[in-house]
Amino acid sequence: MTTVLERIRRRYETTDKKCPDCGYVDEKGNWESRTDGKQLVYRHVCPSCDATREHTFNLK
């Protein structure tokens, strides 16, 4: 069974692959996640141009 957090990361890894800065399509789509207990951040660094994208969720 997968957690909600794993499902969200998988969604980004399968649907958000194209870098908005350079257009590179990252087929591996390695999104990292971290939390401090108050926020959950999903982060991706483009392997082509090093542009960073983040999606942040506030936890309550």
C-alpha distances in whole Angstrom, upper triangle without the diagonal:
4,7,10,12,10,10,14,15,14,16,19,18,19,21,23,25,28,30,33,35,36,34,32,29,27,25,22,22,21,20,20,19,20,21,24,22,24,23,20,22,21,23,25,28,30,30,34,35,33,33,30,28,26,24,24,22,24,22,24
4,7,8,6,7,10,11,10,12,15,15,16,18,20,21,25,27,29,32,33,31,29,26,23,22,20,19,18,16,16,15,17,18,21,20,21,20,17,18,17,20,21,24,26,27,30,32,30,29,26,24,22,20,20,19,21,19,21
4,5,5,6,9,10,11,12,15,15,17,18,20,22,25,26,28,31,32,31,29,26,24,23,21,19,18,16,15,13,15,15,18,16,18,17,14,16,15,18,20,24,26,27,30,31,29,28,25,23,20,18,17,16,17,15,17
4,5,5,6,9,10,11,13,14,15,16,17,20,23,25,26,29,30,29,28,25,23,22,21,18,17,15,15,12,14,14,17,15,16,15,12,14,13,17,19,22,24,26,29,30,28,26,23,20,18,15,15,13,14,13,15
4,5,5,6,9,10,11,12,14,16,16,18,21,22,24,26,28,27,26,23,21,21,18,16,15,12,11,9,10,11,14,13,14,12,9,10,10,13,15,19,21,23,26,27,24,23,20,17,15,12,12,11,13,12,15
4,5,5,6,9,10,10,12,14,15,17,20,22,24,26,27,26,24,22,19,18,16,14,13,11,11,9,12,13,17,16,18,15,12,13,11,14,15,19,21,22,25,26,24,23,20,18,16,14,15,14,17,16,19
4,5,5,6,9,10,10,12,14,16,19,21,23,26,27,25,24,21,19,18,16,14,14,12,13,12,14,16,19,18,19,17,13,14,12,15,16,20,21,23,26,27,25,24,21,18,16,14,15,14,17,16,19
4,5,5,7,9,10,11,11,14,17,18,20,23,24,23,22,19,17,17,16,13,13,10,11,10,13,14,17,17,17,14,11,11,9,12,13,17,19,21,24,24,22,21,18,15,13,10,12,11,14,14,17
4,5,5,6,9,10,10,12,15,16,18,21,22,21,19,17,15,14,12,10,9,7,8,7,11,13,17,17,18,15,11,10,7,10,11,14,16,18,21,22,19,18,16,13,12,10,12,12,16,16,19
4,5,5,6,8,10,11,15,17,19,22,22,21,19,16,14,13,11,9,9,8,10,11,14,17,20,21,21,18,15,14,11,12,12,16,17,18,21,22,21,20,18,15,15,13,15,16,19,19,22
4,5,5,6,8,10,13,16,17,20,21,19,18,15,14,13,13,10,11,10,12,13,16,18,21,21,22,18,15,14,11,13,13,16,17,19,21,22,21,20,18,15,14,12,14,15,18,19,22
4,5,5,5,7,11,12,14,17,18,16,15,13,11,12,11,8,9,7,10,11,14,17,20,21,21,17,14,12,9,10,9,13,13,16,18,19,17,16,14,11,10,9,12,14,17,19,22
4,6,6,7,10,12,15,17,18,16,14,11,9,8,7,5,6,6,10,11,15,18,22,23,23,20,16,14,10,11,9,12,12,14,16,18,17,16,14,12,13,12,15,17,20,21,25
4,6,7,10,13,16,19,19,16,15,11,10,8,9,7,10,10,13,15,19,21,25,26,26,22,19,17,14,14,13,15,15,16,18,20,19,18,17,15,15,15,18,19,23,24,27
4,6,9,12,13,17,17,14,14,11,10,10,11,9,12,11,15,16,20,22,25,26,26,22,19,17,14,14,13,15,15,17,18,19,19,17,16,14,14,13,17,18,22,23,26
4,6,8,10,13,14,12,11,9,9,10,11,8,10,10,13,15,18,20,24,25,24,20,17,15,12,11,10,12,11,14,15,16,16,14,13,10,11,11,15,17,20,22,26
4,7,9,12,12,9,8,5,5,7,8,6,9,10,13,16,19,22,26,27,27,23,20,17,13,12,9,11,9,11,12,14,14,13,12,11,13,14,17,20,23,25,29
4,6,9,8,6,6,4,6,9,11,9,12,12,16,18,22,24,27,29,28,25,22,19,15,14,11,11,9,11,11,12,13,11,12,11,13,15,19,21,25,27,31
4,5,6,5,5,6,8,11,13,10,12,12,15,18,21,23,26,28,27,24,21,18,15,12,9,9,6,9,9,9,10,8,9,8,12,14,18,21,24,27,30
4,6,6,8,10,11,15,16,14,16,15,18,20,22,25,27,29,28,24,22,19,16,14,12,11,10,13,12,11,11,9,10,9,12,14,17,21,24,27,30
4,6,8,11,13,16,18,15,17,17,19,21,23,26,28,30,29,25,24,20,18,15,13,11,9,12,10,8,9,7,9,10,13,16,19,23,26,29,32
4,6,9,11,15,16,15,17,17,20,23,25,28,31,33,32,28,26,22,20,17,14,12,9,10,8,7,10,8,11,12,16,19,22,26,29,32,35
4,6,9,12,15,13,16,17,20,23,25,28,31,33,32,28,26,23,20,17,14,13,10,11,9,10,12,11,13,13,17,19,22,25,29,31,35
4,6,9,12,11,13,15,18,21,24,27,30,32,32,28,25,22,19,16,13,11,8,8,7,8,11,10,13,13,17,19,22,25,29,31,35
4,6,9,8,12,13,17,20,23,26,30,31,31,27,24,21,18,16,12,12,9,9,9,11,13,13,14,14,16,18,22,24,28,30,34
4,5,5,8,10,14,17,20,24,27,29,29,26,22,19,16,13,10,10,7,7,9,11,12,12,13,13,15,17,20,23,27,28,32
4,5,9,11,15,18,22,25,29,30,30,27,24,21,17,16,12,13,11,11,12,15,15,16,16,16,18,19,22,24,28,29,33
4,6,9,12,15,19,22,26,27,28,25,21,19,15,14,11,12,11,10,13,15,15,16,15,15,17,18,21,23,27,28,31
4,6,10,13,16,20,23,25,25,22,18,15,12,10,8,9,9,10,12,14,13,13,13,12,13,14,17,19,23,24,28
4,6,10,13,17,20,22,23,20,16,14,10,9,7,8,9,10,13,15,13,13,12,12,12,14,16,18,22,23,26
4,7,10,14,17,19,19,16,13,10,6,5,5,8,10,12,15,16,13,13,10,9,9,10,13,15,18,19,23
4,7,11,14,16,17,14,11,8,6,5,6,9,12,13,17,17,14,14,11,11,9,10,12,14,17,17,21
4,7,11,12,13,10,7,6,4,6,9,12,15,17,20,20,17,16,13,12,9,9,10,11,13,14,17
4,7,9,11,8,6,5,7,8,12,14,18,20,23,22,19,18,15,14,11,11,10,11,12,12,16
4,5,7,6,4,6,9,11,15,17,21,23,26,25,22,21,17,16,13,12,10,9,10,9,12
4,5,6,7,9,12,14,18,20,24,26,29,28,24,23,19,18,15,14,12,11,10,10,12
4,6,7,11,14,16,20,23,26,28,31,31,27,26,22,21,17,15,12,11,9,7,9
4,7,10,14,16,20,23,26,29,31,30,27,25,21,19,16,14,10,9,6,5,7
4,6,10,13,16,19,22,25,28,27,23,22,18,16,12,10,7,6,5,5,9
4,7,10,14,17,20,22,25,24,21,20,16,14,10,8,6,5,6,7,11
4,6,10,13,16,19,22,21,18,16,12,10,7,6,4,6,9,10,14
4,7,10,13,16,19,18,16,14,10,8,5,5,6,9,12,13,17
4,7,10,13,15,15,12,10,7,6,4,7,9,12,15,17,20
4,6,9,12,12,9,8,6,5,7,9,12,15,18,20,24
4,6,9,8,5,6,5,7,9,12,15,18,21,23,27
4,5,6,5,5,6,8,11,14,18,21,24,26,30
4,6,6,8,10,12,15,18,21,24,27,29,33
4,6,8,11,13,17,20,23,26,29,32,35
4,6,9,12,15,19,22,25,28,31,34
4,6,10,13,16,19,23,25,28,32
4,7,10,14,16,20,23,26,29
4,7,10,13,17,19,22,26
4,7,10,14,17,19,23
4,6,10,13,16,19
4,7,10,13,16
4,7,10,13
4,6,10
4,7
4
